[in-house]
Amino acid sequence: MNGSRSRMALLLGKARLEMARQGQSLLEQKRDALLREFYREVPLVFASYAELDRSAAAARLALVEAEVRLGDVVVSAAAALPPDREEGVDLLPLTVLGVPVPAVAPRDLVRTPDRRRRALAASGPALELAALRFEEELTIAIRQATMEARVRRLAREIRRTRSRVNALRTRIVPRLEDETRAIELALEQRERDDRFRLKRVKTRRAARVARAPLG
């Protein structure tokens, strides 16, 4: 490898090393931002678990009361009625720090009594209350599932980003540093060899001049 090619290799090596260091820094910033978002979301998920538990307990209690007041047959028949329309959810395109996460448009799935296709006088307030509580539970469950999916997606991206940071920090950057340092040492040794050869050439030339006859 000649001198010009060695210096070009050194410049390229330094450029790759700088890019790797910048990439590591950016990934570390992304990892830290993801962690902050993750730790912000986790308490909300746990709170939604508690809210869902309370709503589910209220729905079960309302169902038991309806069965006691109206009987299992009436409640089962009311539950078997088809809905007036299919209830759906709308997915929203959402990213958190560049990470696509599932999101459901906020929606209240609680229906009015007339949309349940039952005459209020025939069903009774106990049955309507049970339906109301279960629809509230469904609304909370969808919201909670969305939050949990978002936290899981963040956790997965944190693991991926942390793995990439570790690869850069422990393997790629040290290898590039070693390669760059090896080229620097080779260039330094070449410069020392060149100076030594130049010194020998000057010494021999001076010796020949000293031995040459005068006149």
N, C-alpha and C positions, 0 to 999 in steps of 0.2 A: 504494500500500500504506500503510494507516494505521499509527499507532504500535503499537496493540495487536496487530494482525496481524503486524507485523514482529517484535515480541518473541516471539510464539507461534512464528513460523518459526525464530527464533534458538534457542528452547528445543528444538524438534524437531530442528533441525540439530545441536545439541550432543549430543542423545540418540543420534542416528544415528551421529555421529562416535565417541562413547564405545562404542557397540555394535560398530562396525567395529574399533576398537582392541582391545577385549576378544576379538573373534573372531580377530584376527591373533595375539594373545598365546596363545590356546588352540591355534591351529593350529601355531604355532611350537613349543609344548610337545609337541604330538602328533608333529610332524616329528622333533624331537630324540629322543623316546622310540622312534619307529619306527627311526631310524638306529641307536640303541643296540642294539635287538633284531636289526636286520639285520647289524650287524657282529659280534654274538654268534653268529649262525647261520652266517655265511659260512665261518668256519674249520671248523665241523662238516661242512658240505657237502663241502669239499675233502678232509677226512679220510675222509668216506664214499666219495668217488671212489677214494681209495687203497685203502680196504678192499675195495671192489668189484673193483678191478683184481686184487688179490691172490687174492680168491676165484675170479674168472673164470679166472685162470691155473692155480689148483689144480684147478678143474673140468676144464679142457682137458687137463691132464696126466693126471688120473685117467681121462679118456675114452680117451686114447691108450694108456694102460697096459692098459685093459680090452680095447681092440681088438687089441692085440698078443697078449694072453693068450688071448682067447676068439674073436677073429676078427670081422670087420665084420658078418657075417650074424647072428651071435648078438646082438651089441650092437644092431643095427638092429631085430631082432625084439623085443628087450626094450623098446626105446624106443617101439615101436608099440603096446605093450599099453595099453589104456585104463585110466585111474586108477580106483581103487575108488570114488571120489566126486570131484565137482568141488570144487576148492579156490577159495575166494573170500576177499575182504578186506572188513572192516567199516569204513565211513567214519564218522568221529566229527565231530560239530559242535564246532568249535573257533574261537575268535576270539583274536587277538593285538592288544591295544590297540584293540578295536572293529573290527578288520579280520577278516572271515571267511577262514580259511585251510584248505586241505585237510589232513586228518589221517587216517591209517590206524591202526586199533587194532593195537598190537604183536602180532605173531603169528609163531610158528615154523612154517615150512612144511616142515620136515624130517620125513619119514615113517619109520615103522618098516619093516623089511623085509617083514613080512607084509602091510602095506598097499600094497606095490608089486606085489602079485599075482604074485610069482615065488617059486618054491621056492629057498631059499638054496643048496641043494646043486646045483641046476640052473644057477643063474646064476653063482655063485662070488663070493668076497669082492671081486674087482677090479671087477665090475659094480656091486655094492652100494656100493662106495666112490665110484664115479663118480656114481651116483644121489645119494648123500649130498652130494657136493661141489656138484652142480648145484642141489639143493634149498637148500643153504646160500647159494649165489649168488643164487637167486631171493628168498630172505628178505631178504638185504642190499639187492638191487636195488629191492625195493618200499619198503623203509625210506629208501633214498637218494632215490628218486623223490619220496617225500612231502616230504622235507627240501628238495629243490630246488624243488618247487612252492611250498612255503611261502616260501622266499627270493624267488622271482619275484613272488609276490603282495605281499610286503612292499615290494619294489623298486617295483612299480607304484603302490602306495599312497603311497610316499614321493614319487614324481614328481607324483602328483595333489596331495598336500598342499603340496609345495613350490610348485607352480603357483598354488594358491589363496593362499598366503602372499605370493608375489610380486605377485599381482593386488591384494591388499589394500594392500600396502606401497607399491607404485609408482603405482597408479591410484586405487583407491577412497578410501583414507584421505586422500591429498593433495587429491582433488577435494572431499571433504566438508570438509576444513580450509579450502580456498579459499572454498567456499560459505558456511561459517559466518563466516569473516573478512569476507566481503563484506557479509553482513547486519549484523555488528557495526559496520563502517565506515559503513553507511547509517544505522544508528540513531544513531551518534555525530554524523554530519553533521546529522541531523534535530534532535538535541538542541541543537547549536550554532545552527542556524537558529531554533529556538524561543526560545532565550535572546536572540538578536539581535533578533527581532521583539518579544519582551517588553520588552527594553531601549528600543527605539524607541517603543513604546506609552507607557512610563513617561516618556520624555523629552518626547513631545508633550503628554502630560497635564500634566506640570510646566510646560511652556511656556504652555499655555492658562491654567493657574492664575496664572502670573506676569503675564499680560496682562490678566487680568480686573480691572475697576475695584474699588477698595476701597469698603466701606460698603454 
